[in-house]
Amino acid sequence: MTAVEEWVGRLADAGELTPELVTAIVDVHGDRGRRAIEAVGESRVKGYRDFMVVVGYEDEYIVEDGQCDCADAEYNLDRADPEQLCWH
């Protein structure tokens, strides 16, 4: 089980973002994890039927099937590595 699968499973079990989960997410994802937590806390994540929209600093990003349409995800991350995720 990857570190991402572990915190995702714990989040599903808890049903809410706990301080322990915040720590786990930041431990795995660093600054990107911290920015994701901030977006959730600031209500900048909008869930729709089968995708999500995250309001970023300069644009809104669509996250669908675990993939984001931002430039960071497109150019900087290895999609084959489950621990490399953009903050959206």
Buried (B, 14 or more C-beta within 10 A) or exposed (E): EEBBEEBBEBBEEEEEEEEEBBEBBBEBBEEBBBBBBEBEEEEBBEEEEEEBBBBBEEEEBBBEEEBBBBEBBEEEBEEEEEEBBBBB
